[in-house]
Amino acid sequence: MKSTTKKGMLKKHFFPYFLKHKKVLILDLICASLTTGCEIVLPMMVREITSIATTDISKLTLELILSLAAIYILLKIIDMAAGYYMIYIGHGMGVKIEKDMREDMFAHLLTVPFSYFDKTKVGQLMSRITTDLFDVVEFAHHCPEEFLIAGIKVIASFIILTAINPILTVATFISIPLIFYGTLYFRRKMRAVFKERRVIAGEVNAQTETSLLGIRVVKSFSNEKTEERKFNERSTEFAEVQKASYKYMARLNSVVRMFDGLMYVVMILLGGTFLITGKITAADMTAYLLYIGMLIAAIKRIVEFTEQFEKGMTGIERFAEIMEEPSEAGYHSPGTLESIKGNINFENVTFSYEEEKGDVLANLNLNINQGENIAIVGPSGGGKTTMCSLISRFYELKEGRITLDGNDINEINLSSLRQAIGVVQQDVYLFSGSVMENILYGAPDATRDEAIKAAKKSGAHDFIMTLPQGYDTYIGERGVMLSGGQKQRISIARVFIKNPPIIVLDEATSALDNESEQFIKQSLSELTKGRTTFTIAHRLSTIRNADRIIVLTDKGIEEQGSHEELISKGGVYKRLYEISVDLEN
């Protein structure tokens, strides 16, 4: 993460979630204190019984034993009730914190720029949203109570045992700071390993997602073994980093075992000597052994919790990294447009995806009038799709500005801007669900009748009615159960129901067969009537009727005009057109 300290990170990105549930947290810690108090009382009861039995057995009456048993039963009832609350309600608090963090992370991811997703694998993001935050649940619930319980046990044991014998207590407790120092040392080592493990787990997710989403390509090329090899490589990397984390856990566990053994050695040597010299009684020695056993168990629990602690902290760090990513500029700006006409101006626009790779567009100037049908042609890499992406502000300009009806798009609310633009792409993305759900995605508040009307306009209604459940037919992941032409018509219906004043057609028919292309052309012709339209095409025969054709190359706009005007010029467009016609024939 950036320069944010761990303390600052927790304060900014984690503690606010705790504060939403502070009443539950406080009650959880009270219950943790009660269960610990019940545990601390038992050695004192045993000491009392042992003391009476070794000094005057006649005083050890049945009434006394029953009284102590009754007190302990009452304490256990309190312990059971408090323990139930800690496990059920406390974990419920953790689940709510996880839910809040997951929802906030997903909501924030929807606001970050396209450039972030260009550089980030979806599998990595899925790992952060699921696995990372699952570990935060255990951290959120257990971290406060585990440290409180250990703290109470250490302090209470020290006070009680000091009252019995200060010298033996100090000699026994001297190992505890060394144990915690060793824990802190190995925690730092484990933090880096756990973060690496998260990253590689994300890579495993990404590899799985890529292979399974592309399963048809994999099978068509008989590349199952290739994908298996790539997955196994990632899986092996993950196993290696897991082994490294367990190595540090093993070392830490060994250090703790060494020091708890040292505590018992001190008890045997010094405690035995004090018994011989009469400085402590057998009852005191029994209490010592019980308290030291309880203390060592608490320390071991903290050490065991170290792994969960580091997992949780790593999850919080990775959560914070995403939440620190800036939202798209203007995402929350108030400038909403009403009654958009569709006049668009590019004024000295310069853009580059990465500074070191040079400009994709440089000093671009272009005026588009309301309702004008603009075709953009040119060689690959000339910036055709980029130019249209800039209208929707999918990326931020390096220099210059773009205006919509005279308004700088940087001053318009992004949602309002993008509602005004409908995009039909070559690579159609349909969501897993029904035909109706995919059409209504263009306007979630629209009615079923409006969706059917949009489907009729796009030429999709007839084939939809032949599907098993009509509009309610499940179309599979990414619409895999439909043909390319059918998916394209549904995507056009989605834009029809959105009813935007500006349309972008990005190679909308280039991947279709001739019959499907004719259907789609009719649909697109209906869609673009009266709307400002940008058509990106390589098959130049499809844009002959455009009002204006823009020839965009790495030199900028080299030519513009109607089809007849550009052919008569005998320049770049004529050459591209002749090549396109030859390829089509």
C-alpha positions as CSV (number, residue, x, y, z in Angstrom):
1,M,0.0,0.0,0.0
2,K,1.0,3.6,-0.3
3,S,2.6,5.5,2.6
4,T,-0.4,5.0,4.9
5,T,0.7,3.4,8.2
6,K,-0.9,0.3,9.5
7,K,-2.4,2.3,12.4
8,G,-3.8,4.9,10.0
9,M,-5.1,2.2,7.7
10,L,-7.0,0.5,10.5
11,K,-8.3,3.8,11.7
12,K,-9.6,4.9,8.3
13,H,-10.7,1.7,6.7
14,F,-11.6,-0.8,9.5
15,F,-12.5,0.9,12.8
16,P,-15.5,2.7,11.3
17,Y,-17.1,-0.7,10.7
18,F,-16.5,-1.6,14.3
19,L,-18.2,1.6,15.5
20,K,-21.4,0.7,13.6
21,H,-21.6,-2.4,15.9
22,K,-20.0,-0.9,19.1
23,K,-22.8,-2.0,21.4
24,V,-22.5,-5.6,20.3
25,L,-18.7,-5.3,20.6
26,I,-18.8,-3.9,24.1
27,L,-21.2,-6.7,25.2
28,D,-19.0,-9.2,23.5
29,L,-16.0,-8.0,25.5
30,I,-18.0,-8.0,28.7
31,C,-18.9,-11.6,28.0
32,A,-15.2,-12.4,27.3
33,S,-14.3,-10.8,30.6
34,L,-16.9,-12.9,32.4
35,T,-15.7,-16.2,30.9
36,T,-12.2,-15.3,31.8
37,G,-13.2,-14.4,35.4
38,C,-14.9,-17.8,35.8
39,E,-11.7,-19.5,34.7
40,I,-9.5,-17.4,37.0
41,V,-11.6,-18.3,40.1
42,L,-11.1,-22.1,39.8
43,P,-7.4,-22.2,40.9
44,M,-8.3,-20.2,44.0
45,M,-11.0,-22.7,44.9
46,V,-8.6,-25.6,44.5
47,R,-6.0,-23.7,46.6
48,E,-8.6,-23.2,49.3
49,I,-9.5,-26.9,49.4
50,T,-5.9,-28.0,49.3
51,S,-4.8,-25.5,52.0
52,I,-7.5,-26.8,54.4
53,A,-6.8,-30.4,53.6
54,T,-3.1,-30.0,54.3
55,T,-3.4,-28.0,57.5
56,D,-6.6,-29.2,59.2
57,I,-8.5,-31.9,57.4
58,S,-11.3,-31.7,60.0
59,K,-12.3,-28.2,58.6
60,L,-12.9,-29.6,55.1
61,T,-16.6,-30.2,55.6
62,L,-19.2,-31.4,53.1
63,E,-21.0,-28.1,53.6
64,L,-17.9,-26.2,52.4
65,I,-17.4,-28.5,49.4
66,L,-21.0,-28.1,48.4
67,S,-20.8,-24.4,48.8
68,L,-17.8,-24.2,46.6
69,A,-19.4,-26.5,44.1
70,A,-22.5,-24.4,44.0
71,I,-20.5,-21.2,43.4
72,Y,-18.6,-23.0,40.6
73,I,-21.9,-24.2,39.0
74,L,-23.2,-20.7,39.1
75,L,-20.0,-19.4,37.5
76,K,-20.2,-22.1,34.8
77,I,-23.8,-21.1,34.0
78,I,-22.6,-17.5,33.5
79,D,-19.7,-18.9,31.5
80,M,-22.0,-20.9,29.3
81,A,-24.3,-17.9,28.6
82,A,-21.4,-15.5,28.0
83,G,-19.7,-18.1,25.7
84,Y,-22.9,-18.6,23.7
85,Y,-23.2,-14.9,23.1
86,M,-19.5,-14.6,22.2
87,I,-19.8,-17.4,19.6
88,Y,-23.2,-16.7,18.1
89,I,-23.7,-12.9,18.4
90,G,-20.0,-12.1,18.2
91,H,-19.5,-14.0,15.0
92,G,-22.7,-12.4,13.7
93,M,-21.1,-9.0,14.3
94,G,-18.1,-10.3,12.2
95,V,-20.4,-11.4,9.4
96,K,-22.1,-8.0,9.4
97,I,-18.8,-6.2,9.2
98,E,-17.7,-8.5,6.4
99,K,-21.0,-7.8,4.5
100,D,-20.6,-4.1,4.9
101,M,-17.0,-4.2,3.8
102,R,-17.8,-6.4,0.8
103,E,-20.7,-4.2,-0.3
104,D,-18.6,-1.0,0.1
105,M,-15.7,-2.6,-1.9
106,F,-17.9,-3.7,-4.7
107,A,-19.7,-0.3,-4.8
108,H,-16.3,1.4,-4.9
109,L,-15.0,-0.8,-7.7
110,L,-18.0,0.3,-9.8
111,T,-16.7,3.9,-9.5
112,V,-13.0,3.4,-10.4
113,P,-11.8,4.3,-13.9
114,F,-11.6,1.8,-16.8
115,S,-7.8,2.2,-16.7
116,Y,-7.9,0.3,-13.3
117,F,-9.5,-2.7,-14.9
118,D,-7.2,-2.6,-17.8
119,K,-4.3,-3.3,-15.4
120,T,-6.1,-5.6,-12.8
121,K,-7.2,-9.2,-13.3
122,V,-10.8,-10.0,-12.4
123,G,-9.6,-13.1,-10.6
124,Q,-7.5,-10.9,-8.2
125,L,-10.5,-8.8,-7.5
126,M,-12.7,-11.8,-6.8
127,S,-10.2,-13.1,-4.4
128,R,-10.2,-9.8,-2.5
129,I,-14.0,-9.6,-2.4
130,T,-14.4,-13.2,-1.2
131,T,-11.5,-15.0,0.5
132,D,-9.8,-11.9,1.9
133,L,-12.9,-10.6,3.6
134,F,-13.9,-14.0,4.9
135,D,-10.7,-13.9,7.0
136,V,-11.7,-10.5,8.2
137,V,-14.8,-12.0,9.9
138,E,-12.6,-14.1,12.2
139,F,-10.3,-11.2,12.7
140,A,-13.1,-8.8,13.5
141,H,-14.7,-11.1,16.1
142,H,-11.7,-12.8,17.7
143,C,-9.0,-10.1,17.7
144,P,-10.5,-7.8,20.4
145,E,-11.7,-10.7,22.7
146,E,-8.6,-12.9,22.3
147,F,-6.3,-10.0,23.3
148,L,-8.6,-8.9,26.1
149,I,-8.8,-12.5,27.5
150,A,-5.0,-12.9,27.3
151,G,-4.5,-9.5,28.9
152,I,-6.9,-10.3,31.8
153,K,-5.3,-13.7,32.4
154,V,-1.8,-12.3,32.5
155,I,-2.6,-9.3,34.7
156,A,-4.9,-11.2,37.1
157,S,-2.5,-14.1,37.4
158,F,0.4,-11.8,38.1
159,I,-1.5,-9.9,40.8
160,I,-2.7,-13.1,42.5
161,L,0.6,-14.9,42.3
162,T,2.6,-11.9,43.4
163,A,0.4,-11.8,46.5
164,I,1.4,-15.4,47.2
165,N,5.1,-15.2,46.4
166,P,6.6,-12.2,44.5
167,I,10.1,-13.8,43.8
168,L,8.6,-17.0,42.2
169,T,6.1,-14.9,40.3
170,V,8.8,-12.6,38.8
171,A,11.0,-15.5,38.0
172,T,8.2,-17.4,36.3
173,F,6.8,-14.4,34.4
174,I,10.2,-13.2,33.0
175,S,9.7,-15.5,30.0
176,I,6.4,-13.8,28.9
177,P,8.0,-10.7,27.4
178,L,10.4,-12.9,25.4
179,I,7.5,-14.9,24.1
180,F,5.7,-11.8,22.9
181,Y,8.9,-10.4,21.4
182,G,9.3,-13.7,19.4
183,T,5.6,-13.5,18.4
184,L,6.1,-9.9,17.1
185,Y,9.2,-10.9,15.2
186,F,7.6,-13.8,13.4
187,R,4.4,-11.8,12.8
188,R,6.4,-9.4,10.6
189,K,7.8,-12.3,8.7
190,M,4.4,-13.9,8.3
191,R,2.7,-10.7,7.1
192,A,4.8,-10.6,3.9
193,V,4.2,-14.3,3.3
194,F,0.5,-14.0,3.8
195,K,0.3,-11.1,1.5
196,E,2.2,-13.0,-1.2
197,R,-0.2,-15.9,-0.6
198,R,-3.2,-13.7,-1.3
199,V,-1.7,-12.4,-4.5
200,I,-1.0,-15.9,-5.8
201,A,-4.4,-17.1,-4.7
202,G,-5.8,-14.3,-6.9
203,E,-3.6,-15.6,-9.7
204,V,-5.1,-19.1,-9.3
205,N,-8.6,-17.6,-9.4
206,A,-7.6,-15.5,-12.5
207,Q,-6.2,-18.6,-14.3
208,T,-9.3,-20.6,-13.4
209,E,-11.6,-17.9,-14.7
210,T,-9.7,-17.4,-17.9
211,S,-9.5,-21.1,-18.7
212,L,-13.2,-21.9,-17.9
213,L,-14.6,-18.8,-19.6
214,G,-12.6,-19.7,-22.7
215,I,-13.4,-23.5,-22.5
216,R,-14.8,-23.6,-26.0
217,V,-11.6,-22.1,-27.4
218,V,-9.6,-24.5,-25.2
219,K,-11.4,-27.6,-26.5
220,S,-11.5,-26.4,-30.1
221,F,-7.7,-26.2,-30.1
222,S,-7.4,-29.4,-28.0
223,N,-5.4,-27.4,-25.5
224,E,-6.6,-29.0,-22.3
225,K,-3.1,-30.1,-21.4
226,T,-1.8,-26.6,-21.9
227,E,-4.4,-25.1,-19.6
228,E,-3.8,-27.9,-17.1
229,R,-0.1,-27.1,-17.1
230,K,-0.7,-23.4,-16.6
231,F,-3.1,-24.1,-13.7
232,N,-0.7,-26.5,-12.1
233,E,2.1,-24.0,-12.3
234,R,-0.1,-21.5,-10.4
235,S,-1.2,-24.2,-8.0
236,T,2.4,-25.1,-7.3
237,E,3.4,-21.5,-6.6
238,F,0.5,-21.3,-4.1
239,A,1.6,-24.5,-2.4
240,E,5.2,-23.2,-2.1
241,V,4.1,-19.9,-0.4
242,Q,1.8,-21.9,1.9
243,K,4.7,-24.0,3.0
244,A,6.7,-20.8,3.7
245,S,3.9,-19.5,5.9
246,Y,3.8,-22.8,7.8
247,K,7.5,-22.8,8.3
248,Y,7.2,-19.5,10.2
249,M,4.3,-20.8,12.2
250,A,6.4,-23.9,13.1
251,R,9.3,-21.7,14.2
252,L,7.0,-19.5,16.3
253,N,5.4,-22.6,17.9
254,S,8.8,-24.0,18.7
255,V,9.9,-20.7,20.4
256,V,6.7,-20.7,22.5
257,R,7.2,-24.4,23.5
258,M,10.8,-23.6,24.6
259,F,9.7,-20.7,26.8
260,D,6.7,-22.4,28.3
261,G,9.0,-25.3,29.2
262,L,11.4,-22.8,30.8
263,M,8.5,-21.5,32.9
264,Y,7.8,-25.0,34.2
265,V,11.5,-25.6,34.9
266,V,11.5,-22.4,37.0
267,M,8.4,-23.7,38.8
268,I,10.1,-27.1,39.5
269,L,13.4,-25.7,40.6
270,L,12.5,-22.6,42.5
271,G,9.1,-23.7,43.6
272,G,10.5,-27.0,44.9
273,T,13.2,-25.1,46.8
274,F,10.6,-22.8,48.3
275,L,8.5,-25.8,49.4
276,I,11.6,-27.3,51.1
277,T,12.3,-24.0,52.9
278,G,8.7,-23.4,53.8
279,K,8.4,-20.1,51.8
280,I,5.3,-21.5,50.0
281,T,2.8,-24.1,50.9
282,A,1.6,-27.1,48.9
283,A,-1.7,-25.3,48.3
284,D,0.2,-22.3,46.9
285,M,2.3,-24.6,44.7
286,T,-0.9,-26.2,43.4
287,A,-2.4,-22.7,42.6
288,Y,0.8,-21.8,40.9
289,L,0.7,-24.8,38.6
290,L,-2.9,-24.2,37.7
291,Y,-2.4,-20.5,37.0
292,I,0.8,-21.1,35.0
293,G,-1.1,-23.8,33.0
294,M,-3.9,-21.4,32.3
295,L,-1.4,-18.7,31.4
296,I,0.5,-20.9,29.0
297,A,-2.8,-22.0,27.4
298,A,-3.7,-18.4,26.9
299,I,-0.3,-17.6,25.4
300,K,-0.5,-20.6,23.1
301,R,-4.0,-19.4,22.0
302,I,-2.6,-16.0,21.1
303,V,0.2,-17.6,19.2
304,E,-2.2,-19.9,17.3
305,F,-4.4,-16.8,16.7
306,T,-1.3,-15.1,15.1
307,E,-2.0,-16.9,11.8
308,Q,-5.6,-15.7,11.8
309,F,-4.5,-12.2,12.9
310,E,-2.1,-11.9,10.0
311,K,-4.6,-13.3,7.6
312,G,-7.1,-10.7,8.8
313,M,-4.6,-7.8,8.7
314,T,-3.5,-8.8,5.2
315,G,-7.2,-8.9,4.1
316,I,-7.8,-5.4,5.6
317,E,-4.6,-4.1,3.9
318,R,-5.8,-5.4,0.5
319,F,-9.3,-4.0,1.2
320,A,-7.7,-0.6,2.0
321,E,-5.6,-0.8,-1.2
322,I,-8.8,-0.9,-3.3
323,M,-10.6,1.7,-1.2
324,E,-7.7,4.0,-1.7
325,E,-8.1,3.8,-5.5
326,P,-9.6,7.1,-6.7
327,S,-13.1,7.1,-8.2
328,E,-13.6,8.4,-11.7
329,A,-13.3,12.2,-11.8
330,G,-16.8,13.6,-11.7
331,Y,-18.5,10.4,-10.7
332,H,-20.3,12.2,-7.9
333,S,-20.5,15.6,-9.6
334,P,-24.0,17.2,-9.6
335,G,-24.2,18.4,-13.3
336,T,-27.2,16.5,-14.7
337,L,-28.2,17.2,-18.3
338,E,-31.8,17.6,-19.4
339,S,-33.2,17.2,-23.0
340,I,-29.9,16.3,-24.6
341,K,-29.7,17.1,-28.3
342,G,-26.4,15.4,-29.3
343,N,-24.1,18.2,-30.5
344,I,-20.5,17.0,-29.8
345,N,-17.3,19.0,-30.2
346,F,-13.7,17.8,-29.8
347,E,-11.4,20.7,-29.0
348,N,-7.7,20.1,-29.3
349,V,-8.1,16.7,-27.7
350,T,-4.9,14.8,-26.8
351,F,-5.0,11.4,-25.2
352,S,-2.6,8.5,-24.3
353,Y,-3.2,5.3,-22.3
354,E,0.3,5.4,-20.9
355,E,2.7,8.4,-21.0
356,E,5.7,6.4,-22.1
357,K,3.9,4.9,-25.1
358,G,3.0,8.2,-26.7
359,D,-0.3,9.8,-27.7
360,V,-3.1,7.8,-29.4
361,L,-4.9,11.0,-30.3
362,A,-3.1,14.4,-30.7
363,N,-4.6,17.8,-31.0
364,L,-7.9,16.4,-32.4
365,N,-10.6,18.9,-33.5
366,L,-14.0,17.8,-34.7
367,N,-17.6,19.1,-34.6
368,I,-20.6,16.8,-34.9
369,N,-24.1,18.1,-35.2
370,Q,-27.3,16.8,-33.7
371,G,-28.6,13.8,-35.5
372,E,-25.6,13.5,-37.8
373,N,-24.5,10.0,-38.8
374,I,-20.7,9.9,-38.6
375,A,-18.6,6.9,-39.8
376,I,-15.0,6.6,-38.5
377,V,-12.6,4.5,-40.5
378,G,-8.9,3.9,-40.6
379,P,-6.2,1.4,-39.9
380,S,-6.1,-0.5,-36.7
381,G,-4.5,1.4,-33.8
382,G,-5.6,4.8,-35.3
383,G,-7.7,5.6,-32.3
384,K,-11.3,5.0,-33.6
385,T,-12.6,3.1,-30.6
386,T,-10.6,5.4,-28.3
387,M,-12.2,8.5,-29.7
388,C,-15.7,7.1,-29.0
389,S,-14.7,5.9,-25.5
390,L,-13.6,9.4,-24.7
391,I,-17.1,10.8,-25.3
392,S,-18.4,8.5,-22.5
393,R,-15.4,9.5,-20.4
394,F,-14.2,5.9,-20.0
395,Y,-10.7,7.6,-19.9
396,E,-9.6,11.0,-19.0
397,L,-8.1,13.4,-21.5
398,K,-4.5,14.4,-21.4
399,E,-5.2,17.8,-23.0
400,G,-8.2,19.7,-24.6
401,R,-11.9,19.1,-23.9
402,I,-15.0,17.5,-25.3
403,T,-18.4,19.3,-25.1
404,L,-21.9,17.9,-25.3
405,D,-24.4,20.6,-26.3
406,G,-21.9,23.2,-25.3
407,N,-21.3,21.6,-21.8
408,D,-17.8,20.3,-20.9
409,I,-18.3,16.6,-20.3
410,N,-15.9,16.9,-17.3
411,E,-18.6,19.0,-15.6
412,I,-21.4,16.6,-16.3
413,N,-22.4,13.9,-13.8
414,L,-21.0,10.6,-15.3
415,S,-24.2,8.7,-14.9
416,S,-26.2,11.4,-16.7
417,L,-23.6,11.5,-19.4
418,R,-23.5,7.8,-20.0
419,Q,-27.3,7.5,-19.9
420,A,-27.2,9.7,-23.0
421,I,-25.0,7.3,-25.0
422,G,-25.9,3.8,-26.2
423,V,-23.2,1.5,-27.3
424,V,-23.5,-1.6,-29.6
425,Q,-20.2,-3.5,-29.8
426,Q,-18.9,-6.4,-31.9
427,D,-18.2,-8.4,-28.8
428,V,-21.7,-8.5,-27.2
429,Y,-21.8,-9.1,-23.4
430,L,-25.0,-10.7,-22.1
431,F,-25.4,-11.5,-18.5
432,S,-26.3,-14.9,-17.1
433,G,-30.1,-14.8,-16.8
434,S,-33.1,-14.6,-19.0
435,V,-33.7,-12.8,-22.3
436,M,-36.1,-10.4,-20.5
437,E,-33.5,-9.6,-17.8
438,N,-30.9,-8.8,-20.4
439,I,-33.2,-6.4,-22.4
440,L,-34.3,-4.7,-19.2
441,Y,-30.7,-4.1,-18.3
442,G,-30.9,-1.1,-20.6
443,A,-33.6,0.4,-18.5
444,P,-34.3,-1.4,-15.2
445,D,-37.4,0.6,-14.4
446,A,-39.1,-0.2,-17.8
447,T,-42.1,-2.5,-18.1
448,R,-42.2,-5.9,-19.7
449,D,-44.4,-4.5,-22.5
450,E,-41.7,-1.8,-23.2
451,A,-39.0,-4.5,-23.3
452,I,-41.1,-6.5,-25.9
453,K,-41.6,-3.4,-27.9
454,A,-37.8,-2.8,-27.9
455,A,-37.2,-6.4,-29.0
456,K,-39.7,-6.0,-31.9
457,K,-37.8,-2.8,-33.1
458,S,-34.5,-4.7,-32.9
459,G,-35.8,-7.6,-34.9
460,A,-35.4,-10.0,-31.9
461,H,-39.0,-10.7,-31.1
462,D,-39.6,-13.5,-33.6
463,F,-36.6,-15.6,-32.6
464,I,-37.2,-15.0,-28.9
465,M,-40.7,-16.4,-29.3
466,T,-39.3,-19.7,-30.6
467,L,-37.2,-20.2,-27.5
468,P,-38.4,-22.7,-24.9
469,Q,-39.7,-20.2,-22.4
470,G,-39.8,-17.2,-24.7
471,Y,-38.6,-14.0,-23.0
472,D,-38.1,-16.0,-19.8
473,T,-35.6,-18.4,-21.4
474,Y,-32.3,-18.8,-19.6
475,I,-29.5,-17.9,-22.1
476,G,-26.5,-19.2,-20.2
477,E,-23.2,-17.6,-19.2
478,R,-22.5,-14.7,-21.5
479,G,-25.5,-15.7,-23.7
480,V,-23.7,-18.9,-24.8
481,M,-27.0,-20.6,-25.8
482,L,-27.7,-18.0,-28.5
483,S,-26.1,-17.4,-31.9
484,G,-24.0,-14.3,-32.6
485,G,-26.8,-12.6,-34.5
486,Q,-29.3,-13.4,-31.8
487,K,-27.1,-11.9,-29.1
488,Q,-26.5,-8.8,-31.2
489,R,-30.2,-8.2,-31.7
490,I,-30.8,-8.5,-27.9
491,S,-28.0,-6.0,-27.3
492,I,-29.7,-3.7,-29.8
493,A,-33.0,-4.1,-28.0
494,R,-31.2,-3.2,-24.8
495,V,-30.1,0.1,-26.4
496,F,-33.6,0.7,-27.9
497,I,-35.2,0.5,-24.4
498,K,-32.5,2.9,-23.1
499,N,-33.5,5.3,-25.8
500,P,-30.3,7.5,-25.8
501,P,-29.8,10.5,-28.1
502,I,-26.3,9.3,-29.0
503,I,-25.4,5.9,-30.5
504,V,-22.0,4.3,-30.9
505,L,-21.8,1.3,-33.2
506,D,-18.4,-0.3,-32.7
507,E,-17.9,-2.9,-35.5
508,A,-21.5,-4.0,-34.7
509,T,-21.9,-6.4,-37.7
510,S,-18.3,-7.4,-38.6
511,A,-18.5,-10.8,-36.8
512,L,-21.8,-11.9,-38.3
513,D,-22.7,-14.0,-41.3
514,N,-24.4,-12.3,-44.3
515,E,-28.0,-13.3,-43.3
516,S,-27.6,-12.1,-39.7
517,E,-25.9,-9.0,-40.9
518,Q,-28.9,-8.0,-43.1
519,F,-31.2,-8.4,-40.1
520,I,-28.9,-6.4,-37.9
521,K,-28.5,-3.6,-40.5
522,Q,-32.3,-3.2,-40.5
523,S,-32.3,-3.0,-36.7
524,L,-29.5,-0.5,-36.6
525,S,-31.1,1.6,-39.3
526,E,-34.2,1.8,-37.1
527,L,-32.1,2.5,-34.0
528,T,-30.1,5.4,-35.4
529,K,-33.0,7.4,-36.8
530,G,-32.8,11.0,-35.6
531,R,-29.9,10.2,-33.2
532,T,-26.3,11.4,-33.3
533,T,-24.5,8.2,-34.5
534,F,-20.9,7.1,-34.6
535,T,-20.2,4.0,-36.7
536,I,-16.8,2.4,-36.4
537,A,-16.2,0.0,-39.3
538,H,-13.6,-1.9,-41.2
539,R,-16.0,-3.1,-43.9
540,L,-16.3,0.2,-45.6
541,S,-19.2,-0.9,-47.9
542,T,-21.4,-0.7,-44.7
543,I,-20.9,3.0,-44.2
544,R,-21.4,4.4,-47.7
545,N,-24.6,6.2,-46.7
546,A,-23.1,8.0,-43.7
547,D,-23.6,11.8,-43.6
548,R,-19.9,12.2,-43.0
549,I,-16.9,9.8,-43.0
550,I,-13.9,10.5,-40.8
551,V,-10.6,9.0,-41.8
552,L,-8.6,8.6,-38.6
553,T,-4.9,7.5,-38.7
554,D,-1.9,7.9,-36.5
555,K,-1.5,11.3,-38.0
556,G,-5.0,12.4,-36.8
557,I,-8.0,13.2,-39.1
558,E,-6.5,12.9,-42.6
559,E,-9.8,13.2,-44.5
560,Q,-13.4,13.8,-44.0
561,G,-16.5,14.1,-46.2
562,S,-19.2,11.9,-47.8
563,H,-18.4,8.6,-49.5
564,E,-18.6,10.2,-53.0
565,E,-16.4,13.2,-52.0
566,L,-13.7,11.0,-50.5
567,I,-13.6,8.6,-53.5
568,S,-13.2,11.5,-55.8
569,K,-10.3,12.8,-53.8
570,G,-8.4,9.6,-54.5
571,G,-6.7,9.6,-51.1
572,V,-6.5,7.4,-48.0
573,Y,-10.2,6.6,-48.0
574,K,-10.3,5.5,-51.6
575,R,-7.3,3.1,-51.0
576,L,-8.9,1.7,-47.8
577,Y,-12.3,1.3,-49.6
578,E,-10.8,-0.6,-52.6
579,I,-8.9,-3.0,-50.2
580,S,-12.2,-3.5,-48.2
581,V,-14.2,-4.3,-51.4
582,D,-11.5,-6.7,-52.6
583,L,-11.6,-8.6,-49.3
584,E,-15.4,-8.8,-49.2
585,N,-15.4,-10.2,-52.8
